[in-house]
Amino acid sequence: MSQAAKIKWRLDDGQIEVVDDRVAEILRGKTLTERVQMVLNCDRLVRARIAGQIMTDHPDWTESEVRAAVAGRISGGRTRRG
């Protein structure tokens, strides 16, 4: 039996992704501080990847324009003015 066939999938209409039991166990063992740090690290990674793509697509844009475009992309185009 292949490894894929051994995985028990628990998908239903209310569940988007299945977390491996071992991964869930590891995450439960993390402190609140560690979990928050993981989220912040993911946020930085996503922003850096988006910024990299925007800079590739628009090499003439200033850093300020890139930052504004990243914020717009992350917020779905809904940024605060002021």
C-alpha positions as CSV (number, residue, x, y, z in Angstrom):
1,M,0.0,0.0,0.0
2,S,1.4,3.4,-1.0
3,Q,2.0,6.1,1.6
4,A,-0.7,8.2,0.0
5,A,-3.2,5.4,0.4
6,K,-2.4,5.1,4.2
7,I,-3.2,8.7,4.9
8,K,-6.6,9.1,6.6
9,W,-8.4,12.0,5.1
10,R,-11.0,13.7,7.2
11,L,-12.4,16.2,4.7
12,D,-15.9,17.5,5.1
13,D,-17.8,20.6,4.0
14,G,-16.5,22.5,7.1
15,Q,-12.9,21.5,6.8
16,I,-10.6,23.1,4.3
17,E,-7.3,21.4,5.0
18,V,-6.1,18.3,6.9
19,V,-3.3,18.7,9.3
20,D,-1.1,15.7,9.8
21,D,-1.5,14.3,13.3
22,R,2.2,14.7,14.1
23,V,2.2,18.3,12.9
24,A,-0.9,19.0,15.1
25,E,0.9,17.5,18.0
26,I,4.0,19.7,17.5
27,L,1.8,22.8,17.1
28,R,-0.1,22.0,20.3
29,G,3.3,21.8,22.1
30,K,4.2,25.4,21.1
31,T,3.8,28.3,23.5
32,L,1.7,31.2,22.6
33,T,4.8,33.3,21.9
34,E,6.2,30.6,19.6
35,R,2.9,30.5,17.7
36,V,2.7,34.2,17.3
37,Q,6.3,34.3,16.1
38,M,5.4,31.7,13.5
39,V,2.6,33.9,12.2
40,L,4.8,36.9,12.1
41,N,7.5,35.0,10.2
42,C,4.9,33.9,7.7
43,D,3.7,37.4,7.3
44,R,7.2,38.6,6.6
45,L,7.7,35.8,4.1
46,V,4.5,36.6,2.2
47,R,5.3,40.3,2.1
48,A,8.8,39.7,0.8
49,R,7.5,37.3,-1.9
50,I,4.8,39.7,-3.0
51,A,7.3,42.6,-3.0
52,G,9.8,40.5,-5.1
53,Q,7.1,39.8,-7.7
54,I,6.0,43.5,-7.8
55,M,9.7,44.6,-8.2
56,T,10.1,42.1,-11.0
57,D,7.0,43.3,-12.8
58,H,7.7,47.0,-12.2
59,P,11.5,47.5,-11.9
60,D,11.0,51.3,-12.2
61,W,8.8,51.6,-9.1
62,T,10.1,53.3,-6.0
63,E,10.3,51.5,-2.7
64,S,7.3,53.5,-1.5
65,E,5.3,52.4,-4.5
66,V,6.2,48.8,-3.9
67,R,5.2,49.0,-0.3
68,A,1.9,50.5,-1.2
69,A,1.3,47.8,-3.8
70,V,2.2,45.1,-1.3
71,A,-0.3,46.6,1.2
72,G,-2.9,46.8,-1.4
73,R,-2.4,43.2,-2.5
74,I,-2.5,41.9,1.1
75,S,-5.6,44.0,2.0
76,G,-7.5,43.0,-1.2
77,G,-7.2,46.6,-2.4
78,R,-8.7,48.1,0.8
79,T,-6.1,50.3,2.3
80,R,-6.7,53.2,4.7
81,R,-6.0,56.7,3.5
82,G,-5.0,59.4,5.8
